[in-house]
Amino acid sequence: MAAKSGEFQVLEKLWEWAKELQLKPEELRNEVLLSKDNLNNTACYMAVEEGNFNVLDKLWEGAKELQLKPEELRNEVLLSKDNLNNKAWNIATQSCNFEILEKLWESAKELQLNPEELRNEVLLSKDNLNNTAWHMAVEEGNFKVLDKLWEWAKELQLKPEEFRNEVFCQKTI
């Protein structure tokens, strides 16, 4: 609830109390950081959904403090999906939240996702309506996000035919 409402100070206090109560790392991991609501959303996902950058950053720090394995961070935080099969990346692009998109991209690189994963699971990831970040940014008229997506596509050396097929010629629902 603190992640969803953006209550950064409440989140910090809850984390402090959990540590003071000497909860085991696996309890902190399972019952705090990776617990899910009835829509299958983690606290990190809710922070992205609500555009709460500070909360997302604090949760990411907590995940690293708990020394979550890279595959746990990858699967349970960065690439986790809600009950509609949307990833946090999709939600951030729907709202064109530039700061959160950058944090997610940096986190993906920090987790050392290989170029194919960055390409397929992040940059060209599709939401439940088959829209990529590109489609959502165009729909919102967000030039800043489009420009950043282009920069990341060049960084990944996205091939012209991939770009054509996945961005320009991809049909949406």
Secondary structure, DSSP 8 states (H G I E B T S, - for coil): -HHHHT-HHHHHHHHHHHHHTT--HHHIIIIIIS---TTS--HHHHHHHTT-HHHHHHHHHHHHHTT--HHHIIIIIIS-B-TTS-BHHHHHHHTT-HHHHHHHHHHHHHTT--HHHIIIIIIT---TTS--HHHHHHHHT-HHHHHHHHHHHHHTT--HHHHIIIIIS----
